[in-house]
Amino acid sequence: MAVTDCYRIRPDGIAVSVRVTPKSSADAIDGLGVQADGAVHLAARVRAIPDKGAANAALESLLAARLGLPRSSVAIIGGSTSRLKTVRLSGNPDDLAAALGEAVAQAGKRA
């Protein structure tokens, strides 16, 4: 399982598969996870509750902060009412992939 398994390159950046856990004790990226069908996703937790988009906004803010991106470069483009979401990261795909890889590596060091 590699970081490259959780995203796909888009013309304007990358689209990342993310499984978010709301109502957590902390906002954090927990590394990679695998779904029942074998698909790989980025695992994240947010303190916000899933009400009126609060958890989605918290996830976007978390990813922007951890990846060193402006908040406007992160947007949920699929699964807004589901725990499994598709998040668009806008920018240079190579730079975004490197930042994502570093965030996952840092999550592994905390575990």
N, CA, C and O atoms as a MOPAC input file, in Angstrom:
PM7 MOZYME 1SCF
protein

 N      0.85300 1    -1.17300 1     0.00000 1
 C      0.00000 1     0.00000 1     0.00000 1
 C      0.89700 1     1.23300 1     0.00000 1
 O      1.76300 1     1.38400 1     0.86300 1
 N      0.68500 1     2.09700 1    -0.96100 1
 C      1.48700 1     3.31100 1    -1.09500 1
 C      0.58700 1     4.53300 1    -1.18500 1
 O     -0.59400 1     4.42800 1    -1.51600 1
 N      1.15200 1     5.68200 1    -0.88800 1
 C      0.39500 1     6.93300 1    -0.95700 1
 C     -0.19900 1     7.11600 1    -2.34700 1
 O     -1.31000 1     7.63000 1    -2.48300 1
 N      0.51800 1     6.70800 1    -3.36300 1
 C      0.02500 1     6.87900 1    -4.73400 1
 C     -1.27200 1     6.12100 1    -4.98500 1
 O     -1.97900 1     6.41300 1    -5.94900 1
 N     -1.59300 1     5.15300 1    -4.13300 1
 C     -2.83000 1     4.38600 1    -4.29100 1
 C     -4.07200 1     5.14700 1    -3.85200 1
 O     -5.18500 1     4.74700 1    -4.19500 1
 N     -3.91100 1     6.23700 1    -3.09800 1
 C     -5.07900 1     6.95200 1    -2.57300 1
 C     -5.45000 1     8.18800 1    -3.37600 1
 O     -6.40300 1     8.87900 1    -3.01700 1
 N     -4.72900 1     8.48900 1    -4.45100 1
 C     -5.08500 1     9.65700 1    -5.25900 1
 C     -4.93900 1     9.36800 1    -6.73800 1
 O     -4.31300 1     8.39100 1    -7.15000 1
 N     -5.54000 1    10.25300 1    -7.52600 1
 C     -5.35700 1    10.20200 1    -8.97400 1
 C     -5.05200 1    11.61900 1    -9.45800 1
 O     -5.53900 1    12.60700 1    -8.90700 1
 N     -4.24300 1    11.68100 1   -10.48900 1
 C     -3.83000 1    12.97600 1   -11.03300 1
 C     -4.95400 1    13.55100 1   -11.88000 1
 O     -5.58800 1    12.84700 1   -12.66600 1
 N     -5.18300 1    14.83600 1   -11.70200 1
 C     -6.17500 1    15.58800 1   -12.48200 1
 C     -5.42800 1    16.70700 1   -13.20800 1
 O     -4.29400 1    17.02800 1   -12.85500 1
 N     -6.05800 1    17.29900 1   -14.21500 1
 C     -5.38100 1    18.39500 1   -14.92800 1
 C     -5.02900 1    19.58000 1   -14.01700 1
 O     -4.05500 1    20.28900 1   -14.27300 1
 N     -5.81600 1    19.79400 1   -12.95900 1
 C     -5.59900 1    20.94700 1   -12.08200 1
 C     -4.97800 1    20.58300 1   -10.73600 1
 O     -4.90500 1    21.42600 1    -9.84100 1
 N     -4.52500 1    19.32400 1   -10.58200 1
 C     -3.93800 1    18.90900 1    -9.31100 1
 C     -4.11200 1    17.41700 1    -9.09800 1
 O     -3.81900 1    16.61600 1    -9.98600 1
 N     -4.59500 1    17.03900 1    -7.90100 1
 C     -4.86700 1    15.63000 1    -7.62600 1
 C     -6.20400 1    15.50300 1    -6.89400 1
 O     -6.64900 1    16.43700 1    -6.22700 1
 N     -6.83000 1    14.34300 1    -7.02900 1
 C     -8.06100 1    14.01800 1    -6.31100 1
 C     -7.72400 1    12.89700 1    -5.33900 1
 O     -7.26100 1    11.83100 1    -5.74400 1
 N     -7.95700 1    13.14300 1    -4.05900 1
 C     -7.57800 1    12.20800 1    -3.00400 1
 C     -8.82700 1    11.56800 1    -2.41200 1
 O     -9.81100 1    12.24900 1    -2.12600 1
 N     -8.77400 1    10.25900 1    -2.23400 1
 C     -9.83700 1     9.54000 1    -1.54100 1
 C     -9.53500 1     9.63400 1    -0.04500 1
 O     -8.45800 1     9.23900 1     0.40100 1
 N    -10.49100 1    10.15900 1     0.72900 1
 C    -10.28500 1    10.38700 1     2.15700 1
 C    -11.44700 1     9.79400 1     2.94300 1
 O    -12.61000 1    10.00300 1     2.59600 1
 N    -11.13300 1     9.06200 1     3.99100 1
 C    -12.16300 1     8.59900 1     4.92600 1
 C    -12.00800 1     9.43000 1     6.18400 1
 O    -10.97100 1     9.39600 1     6.84600 1
 N    -13.05100 1    10.17300 1     6.50200 1
 C    -12.99600 1    11.08500 1     7.64400 1
 C    -13.83100 1    10.54800 1     8.80500 1
 O    -14.91500 1     9.99900 1     8.60900 1
 N    -13.30700 1    10.71700 1    10.00300 1
 C    -14.01500 1    10.36300 1    11.22200 1
 C    -14.31700 1    11.65800 1    11.96900 1
 O    -13.40200 1    12.29300 1    12.49400 1
 N    -15.59500 1    12.06100 1    12.02500 1
 C    -15.95000 1    13.28100 1    12.74300 1
 C    -16.05700 1    13.03300 1    14.24900 1
 O    -15.98200 1    11.89200 1    14.70400 1
 N    -16.22900 1    14.09400 1    15.00100 1
 C    -16.38400 1    14.05100 1    16.46200 1
 C    -15.21700 1    13.36100 1    17.14600 1
 O    -15.40200 1    12.62400 1    18.11500 1
 N    -14.01900 1    13.60000 1    16.64200 1
 C    -12.81200 1    13.00900 1    17.20500 1
 C    -12.25500 1    13.91800 1    18.30100 1
 O    -12.71500 1    15.04800 1    18.46800 1
 N    -11.28900 1    13.43500 1    19.02900 1
 C    -10.66700 1    14.24100 1    20.07900 1
 C     -9.65200 1    15.23600 1    19.52400 1
 O     -9.24500 1    16.16000 1    20.22800 1
 N     -9.24100 1    15.05700 1    18.26700 1
 C     -8.25000 1    15.94000 1    17.65900 1
 C     -8.39800 1    15.91900 1    16.14400 1
 O     -8.93600 1    14.97000 1    15.57200 1
 N     -7.91500 1    16.97600 1    15.50500 1
 C     -7.83900 1    17.00300 1    14.04300 1
 C     -6.50300 1    16.38500 1    13.65800 1
 O     -5.45500 1    16.83900 1    14.11900 1
 N     -6.52800 1    15.35300 1    12.81900 1
 C     -5.27400 1    14.67800 1    12.47200 1
 C     -5.40500 1    13.86000 1    11.20100 1
 O     -6.49200 1    13.41100 1    10.83700 1
 N     -4.27800 1    13.67800 1    10.53600 1
 C     -4.16600 1    12.71800 1     9.44900 1
 C     -3.56700 1    11.46600 1    10.07300 1
 O     -2.51200 1    11.52700 1    10.70400 1
 N     -4.23800 1    10.33200 1     9.89900 1
 C     -3.82200 1     9.09400 1    10.55800 1
 C     -3.06200 1     8.13700 1     9.65200 1
 O     -2.66500 1     7.06100 1    10.09800 1
 N     -2.85300 1     8.49900 1     8.40400 1
 C     -2.14200 1     7.61600 1     7.48700 1
 C     -3.07200 1     7.07300 1     6.41900 1
 O     -4.01500 1     7.74300 1     5.99800 1
 N     -2.79400 1     5.84800 1     5.98500 1
 C     -3.57900 1     5.22600 1     4.92400 1
 C     -4.44400 1     4.10500 1     5.49700 1
 O     -4.09300 1     3.47700 1     6.49600 1
 N     -5.57400 1     3.87100 1     4.84500 1
 C     -6.45700 1     2.77600 1     5.22300 1
 C     -6.91900 1     2.05500 1     3.97500 1
 O     -6.73700 1     2.54400 1     2.86000 1
 N     -7.52000 1     0.88800 1     4.16500 1
 C     -8.00800 1     0.08800 1     3.04200 1
 C     -9.47600 1    -0.23100 1     3.27600 1
 O     -9.86600 1    -0.65900 1     4.36200 1
 N    -10.27100 1    -0.02200 1     2.26200 1
 C    -11.69700 1    -0.34200 1     2.32500 1
 C    -11.89700 1    -1.82700 1     2.06600 1
 O    -10.96700 1    -2.53400 1     1.67800 1
 N    -13.11100 1    -2.28500 1     2.28200 1
 C    -13.43400 1    -3.69800 1     2.09200 1
 C    -13.17400 1    -4.15300 1     0.65500 1
 O    -12.82100 1    -5.31000 1     0.42600 1
 N    -13.34900 1    -3.24400 1    -0.31600 1
 C    -13.13100 1    -3.60500 1    -1.71300 1
 C    -11.66700 1    -3.49500 1    -2.13400 1
 O    -11.33600 1    -3.71300 1    -3.29900 1
 N    -10.79600 1    -3.15900 1    -1.19100 1
 C     -9.37200 1    -3.06600 1    -1.48400 1
 C     -8.89100 1    -1.68000 1    -1.87100 1
 O     -7.69000 1    -1.46600 1    -2.03200 1
 N     -9.80800 1    -0.73400 1    -2.02200 1
 C     -9.41900 1     0.63100 1    -2.38300 1
 C     -8.71400 1     1.29900 1    -1.20100 1
 O     -9.12000 1     1.14000 1    -0.05000 1
 N     -7.65600 1     2.04600 1    -1.50200 1
 C     -6.86100 1     2.72200 1    -0.47700 1
 C     -7.36000 1     4.14600 1    -0.30800 1
 O     -7.71900 1     4.80500 1    -1.28400 1
 N     -7.38400 1     4.62200 1     0.94000 1
 C     -7.80200 1     5.99200 1     1.21700 1
 C     -6.89400 1     6.60300 1     2.28300 1
 O     -6.21500 1     5.89900 1     3.03000 1
 N     -6.90500 1     7.91500 1     2.32800 1
 C     -6.24400 1     8.65500 1     3.38900 1
 C     -7.20400 1     8.68200 1     4.57300 1
 O     -8.37800 1     9.01200 1     4.40700 1
 N     -6.72600 1     8.34200 1     5.75200 1
 C     -7.57200 1     8.35700 1     6.95100 1
 C     -7.32700 1     9.65400 1     7.71000 1
 O     -6.18600 1    10.02600 1     7.98300 1
 N     -8.42800 1    10.34100 1     8.04800 1
 C     -8.32500 1    11.60900 1     8.76500 1
 C     -9.39600 1    11.68900 1     9.83800 1
 O    -10.44500 1    11.05200 1     9.73800 1
 N     -9.11500 1    12.48200 1    10.86900 1
 C    -10.08000 1    12.72600 1    11.94700 1
 C    -10.24700 1    14.22300 1    12.12000 1
 O     -9.29500 1    14.98700 1    11.96100 1
 N    -11.47200 1    14.64100 1    12.45000 1
 C    -11.74100 1    16.04500 1    12.75000 1
 C    -12.60500 1    16.12400 1    14.00500 1
 O    -13.38500 1    15.21600 1    14.29100 1
 N    -12.46000 1    17.20300 1    14.73800 1
 C    -13.24400 1    17.40800 1    15.95600 1
 C    -14.67800 1    17.82600 1    15.65300 1
 O    -15.58000 1    17.59700 1    16.45900 1
 N    -14.88100 1    18.42800 1    14.50800 1
 C    -16.19800 1    18.96200 1    14.16200 1
 C    -17.24000 1    17.85400 1    14.02600 1
 O    -16.91900 1    16.70400 1    13.72300 1
 N    -18.48700 1    18.23200 1    14.25800 1
 C    -19.58400 1    17.28900 1    14.07700 1
 C    -20.06700 1    17.35800 1    12.63400 1
 O    -19.91000 1    18.38800 1    11.97900 1
 N    -20.64900 1    16.27800 1    12.13600 1
 C    -21.12400 1    16.28300 1    10.74800 1
 C    -22.48500 1    16.96700 1    10.63000 1
 O    -23.48300 1    16.32500 1    10.30300 1
 N    -22.51900 1    18.26700 1    10.89500 1
 C    -23.75600 1    19.03000 1    10.86000 1
 C    -23.54200 1    20.30100 1    10.05700 1
 O    -22.63800 1    21.08200 1    10.35400 1
 N    -24.36300 1    20.51000 1     9.05000 1
 C    -24.32000 1    21.71500 1     8.22000 1
 C    -22.94700 1    21.95500 1     7.60000 1
 O    -22.52200 1    23.09900 1     7.43700 1
 N    -22.26000 1    20.87500 1     7.25900 1
 C    -20.97800 1    20.99300 1     6.57500 1
 C    -19.79000 1    21.30500 1     7.45800 1
 O    -18.69900 1    21.56700 1     6.95100 1
 N    -19.97500 1    21.28200 1     8.77100 1
 C    -18.87800 1    21.63800 1     9.67700 1
 C    -17.71200 1    20.65500 1     9.56800 1
 O    -16.55300 1    21.07100 1     9.55200 1
 N    -18.00600 1    19.36900 1     9.49500 1
 C    -16.92600 1    18.37500 1     9.38800 1
 C    -16.21000 1    18.49100 1     8.04200 1
 O    -14.99300 1    18.32200 1     7.96800 1
 N    -16.95900 1    18.77800 1     6.98600 1
 C    -16.33200 1    18.95700 1     5.67200 1
 C    -15.38900 1    20.15800 1     5.68100 1
 O    -14.26800 1    20.07800 1     5.17700 1
 N    -15.84400 1    21.25900 1     6.25000 1
 C    -15.00600 1    22.45600 1     6.32900 1
 C    -13.76700 1    22.18600 1     7.17800 1
 O    -12.67200 1    22.64300 1     6.85000 1
 N    -13.94300 1    21.44300 1     8.26600 1
 C    -12.80200 1    21.11200 1     9.12700 1
 C    -11.79800 1    20.22900 1     8.38800 1
 O    -10.58800 1    20.40300 1     8.53500 1
 N    -12.30100 1    19.28000 1     7.59400 1
 C    -11.41100 1    18.42100 1     6.81400 1
 C    -10.63100 1    19.24800 1     5.79400 1
 O     -9.42100 1    19.06900 1     5.65100 1
 N    -11.30000 1    20.13900 1     5.09500 1
 C    -10.61200 1    20.99100 1     4.12100 1
 C     -9.54200 1    21.83400 1     4.80000 1
 O     -8.43500 1    21.96700 1     4.27900 1
 N     -9.86100 1    22.40400 1     5.95500 1
 C     -8.89000 1    23.22200 1     6.69300 1
 C     -7.71500 1    22.38100 1     7.17800 1
 O     -6.56600 1    22.81500 1     7.10500 1
 N     -8.00200 1    21.17700 1     7.67400 1
 C     -6.94100 1    20.27700 1     8.13600 1
 C     -5.97700 1    19.94900 1     7.00000 1
 O     -4.76200 1    20.06500 1     7.15900 1
 N     -6.51500 1    19.54200 1     5.86400 1
 C     -5.65300 1    19.18300 1     4.73300 1
 C     -4.84300 1    20.38400 1     4.25000 1
 O     -3.65800 1    20.24900 1     3.94700 1
 N     -5.46900 1    21.55000 1     4.17700 1
 C     -4.74700 1    22.75100 1     3.74800 1
 C     -3.58500 1    23.03900 1     4.69800 1
 O     -2.47100 1    23.32300 1     4.25600 1
 N     -3.84600 1    22.96600 1     5.99300 1
 C     -2.80200 1    23.26400 1     6.98200 1
 C     -1.67500 1    22.24000 1     6.93600 1
 O     -0.50300 1    22.61600 1     6.93700 1
 N     -2.00600 1    20.96100 1     6.89500 1
 C     -0.98600 1    19.90800 1     6.92900 1
 C     -0.17200 1    19.83900 1     5.64100 1
 O      0.99200 1    19.44000 1     5.65700 1
 N     -0.78400 1    20.22700 1     4.53500 1
 C     -0.09000 1    20.14100 1     3.24800 1
 C      0.52000 1    21.46900 1     2.81800 1
 O      1.14500 1    21.54600 1     1.76000 1
 N      0.34800 1    22.50600 1     3.61500 1
 C      0.91600 1    23.80900 1     3.30000 1
 C      0.27100 1    24.47500 1     2.10300 1
 O      0.94200 1    25.12500 1     1.30200 1
 N     -1.04500 1    24.30700 1     1.98800 1
 C     -1.78400 1    24.87100 1     0.86200 1
 C     -2.70600 1    25.98200 1     1.32900 1
 O     -3.12300 1    25.99900 1     2.48700 1
 N     -3.02700 1    26.91500 1     0.43300 1
 C     -4.07500 1    27.87000 1     0.79000 1
 C     -5.40500 1    27.12600 1     0.91000 1
 O     -5.64100 1    26.15200 1     0.19600 1
 N     -6.25400 1    27.57700 1     1.79400 1
 C     -7.54600 1    26.92100 1     2.01600 1
 C     -8.34900 1    26.83200 1     0.71700 1
 O     -9.10700 1    25.88200 1     0.52100 1
 N     -8.18900 1    27.79600 1    -0.15400 1
 C     -8.93300 1    27.82200 1    -1.42600 1
 C     -8.48200 1    26.73100 1    -2.39400 1
 O     -9.16500 1    26.47600 1    -3.38500 1
 N     -7.35100 1    26.08400 1    -2.12800 1
 C     -6.83500 1    25.02300 1    -2.99800 1
 C     -7.34800 1    23.63600 1    -2.62800 1
 O     -6.98000 1    22.64800 1    -3.26300 1
 N     -8.19900 1    23.55800 1    -1.59800 1
 C     -8.71700 1    22.27900 1    -1.11500 1
 C    -10.24200 1    22.32400 1    -1.16700 1
 O    -10.86200 1    23.22500 1    -0.60100 1
 N    -10.84600 1    21.34600 1    -1.84900 1
 C    -12.30800 1    21.31600 1    -1.95000 1
 C    -12.81300 1    19.88500 1    -2.03100 1
 O    -12.23400 1    19.04800 1    -2.72200 1
 N    -13.88900 1    19.61500 1    -1.32400 1
 C    -14.53500 1    18.30700 1    -1.40800 1
 C    -15.36400 1    18.29200 1    -2.68700 1
 O    -16.24200 1    19.13200 1    -2.88200 1
 N    -15.07200 1    17.32400 1    -3.55700 1
 C    -15.77900 1    17.25900 1    -4.84500 1
 C    -16.66600 1    16.02700 1    -4.94900 1
 O    -17.35900 1    15.84700 1    -5.95100 1
 N    -16.65400 1    15.17800 1    -3.92800 1
 C    -17.51200 1    13.99300 1    -3.93700 1
 C    -17.69100 1    13.44400 1    -2.54000 1
 O    -16.76400 1    13.47900 1    -1.73100 1
 N    -18.87900 1    12.93600 1    -2.25100 1
 C    -19.13600 1    12.30400 1    -0.96200 1
 C    -19.34400 1    13.27700 1     0.17500 1
 O    -18.96800 1    12.98600 1     1.31000 1
 N    -19.93700 1    14.43000 1    -0.10100 1
 C    -20.06800 1    15.45600 1     0.93400 1
 C    -20.88500 1    14.99900 1     2.14500 1
 O    -20.71500 1    15.54200 1     3.23600 1
 N    -21.76000 1    14.01900 1     1.97100 1
 C    -22.54900 1    13.52600 1     3.10700 1
 C    -22.10800 1    12.14100 1     3.56700 1
 O    -22.78600 1    11.51100 1     4.37700 1
 N    -20.99900 1    11.67500 1     3.06500 1
 C    -20.48400 1    10.34400 1     3.38700 1
 C    -19.16800 1    10.46800 1     4.14900 1
 O    -18.51700 1    11.51200 1     4.09400 1
 N    -18.77600 1     9.42300 1     4.85000 1
 C    -17.46400 1     9.42500 1     5.49500 1
 C    -16.34300 1     9.31500 1     4.45800 1
 O    -15.24200 1     9.82000 1     4.67500 1
 N    -16.62400 1     8.66000 1     3.34100 1
 C    -15.63000 1     8.51200 1     2.28000 1
 C    -15.83600 1     9.63500 1     1.27500 1
 O    -16.89300 1     9.73800 1     0.65300 1
 N    -14.83000 1    10.46500 1     1.12100 1
 C    -14.93500 1    11.66100 1     0.28800 1
 C    -13.83700 1    11.69500 1    -0.76300 1
 O    -12.79600 1    11.05100 1    -0.62900 1
 N    -14.09700 1    12.45600 1    -1.80000 1
 C    -13.06600 1    12.76700 1    -2.77700 1
 C    -12.74500 1    14.24100 1    -2.60400 1
 O    -13.62900 1    15.09400 1    -2.68400 1
 N    -11.47200 1    14.53200 1    -2.36700 1
 C    -11.03400 1    15.90300 1    -2.12000 1
 C    -10.07800 1    16.32200 1    -3.22900 1
 O     -9.09200 1    15.64000 1    -3.50800 1
 N    -10.38800 1    17.45900 1    -3.85800 1
 C     -9.50500 1    18.00600 1    -4.89500 1
 C     -8.48000 1    18.92100 1    -4.24200 1
 O     -8.82300 1    19.82000 1    -3.47500 1
 N     -7.21600 1    18.67200 1    -4.56100 1
 C     -6.12500 1    19.54900 1    -4.16000 1
 C     -5.62800 1    20.22000 1    -5.42900 1
 O     -5.14800 1    19.54000 1    -6.33700 1
 N     -5.73300 1    21.52200 1    -5.50800 1
 C     -5.33800 1    22.25400 1    -6.71200 1
 C     -3.88100 1    22.68900 1    -6.62100 1
 O     -3.41400 1    23.15400 1    -5.58100 1
 N     -3.17400 1    22.52600 1    -7.74100 1
 C     -1.78200 1    22.93300 1    -7.80200 1
 C     -0.98000 1    21.96300 1    -8.65100 1
 O     -1.54000 1    21.16200 1    -9.39900 1
 N      0.33200 1    22.04500 1    -8.52800 1
 C      1.21700 1    21.16700 1    -9.26700 1
 C      1.09700 1    19.74400 1    -8.71100 1
 O      1.37600 1    19.52600 1    -7.53200 1
 N      0.68800 1    18.77100 1    -9.53700 1
 C      0.48200 1    17.41100 1    -9.03500 1
 C      1.70500 1    16.79400 1    -8.35200 1
 O      1.56500 1    16.08500 1    -7.35500 1
 N      2.88700 1    17.05700 1    -8.87500 1
 C      4.09900 1    16.49200 1    -8.26700 1
 C      4.33700 1    17.05900 1    -6.86700 1
 O      4.67300 1    16.32400 1    -5.93900 1
 N      4.15900 1    18.38000 1    -6.72600 1
 C      4.33500 1    19.01900 1    -5.42000 1
 C      3.28100 1    18.53700 1    -4.43400 1
 O      3.58300 1    18.28900 1    -3.26600 1
 N      2.04300 1    18.40600 1    -4.90500 1
 C      0.96000 1    17.94800 1    -4.03700 1
 C      1.18700 1    16.51200 1    -3.58700 1
 O      0.96900 1    16.18100 1    -2.42200 1
 N      1.62200 1    15.66100 1    -4.50600 1
 C      1.89400 1    14.26900 1    -4.16400 1
 C      3.01600 1    14.17600 1    -3.13600 1
 O      2.94700 1    13.36100 1    -2.21600 1
 N      4.04000 1    15.00000 1    -3.28200 1
 C      5.14900 1    15.00200 1    -2.32000 1
 C      4.67300 1    15.46500 1    -0.94700 1
 O      5.04800 1    14.87900 1     0.06800 1
 N      3.85100 1    16.51100 1    -0.90700 1
 C      3.32800 1    17.01200 1     0.36900 1
 C      2.42500 1    15.97400 1     1.02900 1
 O      2.46600 1    15.79900 1     2.24700 1
 N      1.61500 1    15.29100 1     0.23700 1
 C      0.74100 1    14.24400 1     0.76100 1
 C      1.57300 1    13.08800 1     1.32000 1
 O      1.28100 1    12.56900 1     2.39800 1
 N      2.60000 1    12.69500 1     0.58900 1
 C      3.48800 1    11.64200 1     1.06100 1
 C      4.15500 1    12.00100 1     2.37300 1
 O      4.28200 1    11.15100 1     3.25400 1
 N      4.57900 1    13.23500 1     2.51600 1
 C      5.20900 1    13.69900 1     3.75900 1
 C      4.21200 1    13.68600 1     4.90900 1
 O      4.56500 1    13.31000 1     6.02600 1
 N      2.96900 1    14.09200 1     4.65100 1
 C      1.94900 1    14.09900 1     5.71300 1
 C      1.66000 1    12.66800 1     6.17900 1
 O      1.48200 1    12.43200 1     7.37400 1
 N      1.61200 1    11.72900 1     5.25700 1
 C      1.38000 1    10.32400 1     5.62600 1
 C      2.57200 1     9.78000 1     6.39400 1
 O      2.40000 1     9.04000 1     7.36200 1
 N      3.78400 1    10.14000 1     5.97300 1
 C      4.98800 1     9.69800 1     6.69100 1
 C      4.99900 1    10.23900 1     8.11100 1
 O      5.34900 1     9.51600 1     9.04400 1
 N      4.62300 1    11.49000 1     8.28600 1
 C      4.56300 1    12.09800 1     9.62500 1
 C      3.51100 1    11.40100 1    10.48700 1
 O      3.71000 1    11.21700 1    11.68700 1
 N      2.39000 1    11.01500 1     9.86900 1
 C      1.34300 1    10.30300 1    10.60600 1
 C      1.87000 1     8.94700 1    11.08300 1
 O      1.54200 1     8.50400 1    12.18300 1
 N      2.67500 1     8.30100 1    10.26800 1
 C      3.25300 1     7.01400 1    10.64300 1
 C      4.22800 1     7.13300 1    11.80800 1
 O      4.35800 1     6.20600 1    12.60800 1
 N      4.90900 1     8.26100 1    11.90600 1
 C      5.85300 1     8.47800 1    13.00200 1
 C      5.13800 1     8.71700 1    14.32500 1
 O      5.66900 1     8.40200 1    15.39000 1
 N      3.92600 1     9.27800 1    14.25400 1
 C      3.14500 1     9.53800 1    15.47600 1
 C      2.48200 1     8.27600 1    15.99900 1
 O      2.20500 1     8.16500 1    17.19300 1
 N      2.22500 1     7.32000 1    15.10500 1
 C      1.46800 1     6.12000 1    15.50000 1
 C      2.25800 1     5.21800 1    16.41000 1
 O      1.75900 1     4.17200 1    16.82700 1

